[in-house]
Amino acid sequence: SPTPGGQESSGALLNIMKSQRERFRQRNEELELQNEQHQAQMQLLQGEIQHLKQDNLNLYEKIRFLQSCGTSSRGSSDVHVPVETKYKSSYEQRLDPFSTFNQSERQRKYAQLSVFEKIILSLVRFMASNKTARLGVFCYAAFLHALVFAVVYSMALTDVCKQDQAAKWHDAFVGHMQEVHGHLPEEPHG
C-alpha cells in the first residue's frame, strides 16, 4: 500500500524532472538557434573571403598593368612586395589561355560521360592516387590469376586422370573378353 508521503515525494520528483526537461529543451533550442546563426555567419564570411580574393587579384592585375606602363611610383620593378608574390601565381594562372582551355575541355568531356563512366573514372582516379588502393588492386589481380591457374591446372589433371582411367578400363575389358569369351571385341568403325 503506497504511503501518502511516498506519493508526495514521487510527485515532487516528477515536477523536478519536468522542470529540468523543460530547461534542457529551452537550452537546446537556444543552442540550435546559435548554431544556425553561426552557420549563416560562416557562409557570409566565406562569401566575403572569396570576394576579397577576387578584389586582390584585380588589384594585382592593376599593379602589373602600371608596372608594364612604366608609371610605377616604386622606381625599380625588381622590388617585390610579399602581397604581390602571394597573388602572382593566381593571376598568371588566370591569364594562361592554355590552362583555361584545358580546364574547360576537361569539364566539357566530363559532362558528356555517362553515370557509369563517371563512376569508373572516379574509381580509377582513386586507385591511381592511393597507394593502398593500388596494392589492393595488385593483390586482387594476383589472386584472380592464381585462382584461374589453379582451376585450369585442376581441370587438366582431372582430364588426364579420366583418360588414364579409361585406358585402364579398356585394357581390363579387352583382357576379360579374351579370357572369358575367347575373342577380342570388334573395334567400332568410324
N, C-alpha and C positions, 0 to 999 in steps of 0.2 A: 504494500500500500504506500503510494507516494506521500511524502510529507509536504505540508504547505511551505515549509522553509526550502525544501528541495525544488519545488516548482518556482518559487521566487528567485532562487539563485540561478536556475536554468533560464528563466525569463530575463534576468539581468544579463546573463552571459549571452543570450541571444541578441539582446539590444546592443551589447558591446560589439558583437560580431557584425551586426547590421551596420552600425555606425562606422566601424573600421572598413568594411567593404565599401561603403559609400565614399569614405575618404580616399581609398585606393582608386576607385572608379574616377573620382574627380581629378586626382593626381595623374592618372593615366590619360585622361582627356587633355589635361594641360600639357603633358609631355608630348602627346601626339600633335597638338597644335604647334608647339615649339619646333617639333621635328619638321612639320610641313613648312613653317616659316624659314627654318634653316635651309631646307631643300630649295625653296624658292630663291632665297638669298644667294645660295651657292650657284644656281643656274644663272642668276643675274650677273654675278661676279665672273663666271666663266664667259658669258657673252661679252662683258666689258674687257676681259683679258684678250679675247680674240680681236675685238675692235682695236685695242691698244697695239697689239702686234701688227695689225694691218696699217695703223697710223704710223708706227715706227718704220715699217717697210717703205711706206710712201715718203716719209721724211728722209730716209736713207737714199731713196731714188732722187730726191731733190738735191741732196748733198752731192751725189755723183754727177748730176747734171751741172751743178755750179762748179765742181772741180774740173769737169771737162771743158767748160767755157773759159776757165782761167780767171774767174772772178772770185775765187775763194779768198776770204779775208785772212786765212791762216798763213798764207805765203807758200810754204812748201807743201806739196801734195803727198810727200812721203810720210808725214806725221799722221799716225792713226790713233784715233780716239777709241777706247775699248768698246764703247757703244756701237761704233761703226763696224768693228770687226765682228760683233755679235750678229749683226743683220746682213753682213756681206754675203754669206753663203745662201741665205734665204732669198735675197734679192737676185743673185746670179742664177739661182735655180729657177726662179720665176721667169727670168728673161730667156733662159735656154730653150730655143724653139724645138730642139730635138727631144729633150726630155718631156716637154709638154705634149708634143705629138705622140711620143711613145706611150705616155700615160693615157692619153685619150684613146689610142688604138687598143691598148690593153683593156680599157673599160668597155669599149665597143665590142671587142671579141668576147669578153666575159659575159656581156649582156646577151649575146647570141647563143651561148651554151644552154643546153637543156639542164633540167634539175639534176638528172643522173650524172651528166658530165661535170657539173659544178661540184657534186659530192666527190666524184673521183679526183678532180683537180685538188680539192681541199685535202683529201687523204694523201695524195702524192706529195703535196707541199709539206704536210705534217711529217710524213715519213722522211722526206729529204732534209728537213730542218732538225729532226730529233734523233740523237744518237741511239737512244734506247729503242725507238721505233725501227730504225734501220737494223739493229741487231735482232729484234724480234722477227722482222720480215725475213732476214737471212736464216735464222733458226727454223722458221716455219717452212721456207723453201727447202732447206736441207732435210727436214723431217719428211716432207712430201716426197722428195726424191728417194730417200731411204725406204719409205713405205712402198712406193711403186717398184723399186728394185726387189724388195723382199717378196712382193706378191708375184711378180714375173718369175723370179727365181723359184718360188714355191710351185707355181704352175708348171714350170719346166721340169722340175724334179718329179712332180706328180705324173706328168705325161710320160716321162722316161720310165717311171716305175710301172705305169699301166702297160707300156709297150713290153717291158721285161716280163711282167706277169702274163701277158697274152702269149708271148713266145713260150714261156714255161708251160702254160696250159695246153698250147698247141702240141708241144713235144709229148706231153703226158697223154693227150688224146691219140696221137699217132701211135705211141707205144701200146696203149690199151687196144687199139684196133688191130694191131699186129698180133698181140698176144692172145686176145680173146677171140677175135673173129678171123684171124689168119690172113687178113689182107689190109692193104693201105686204103684209106678213104680216097675217093676221087677228088682231084683238085677242081674247084669251081672254075669255070671258064669265064673270062671276061670282064 
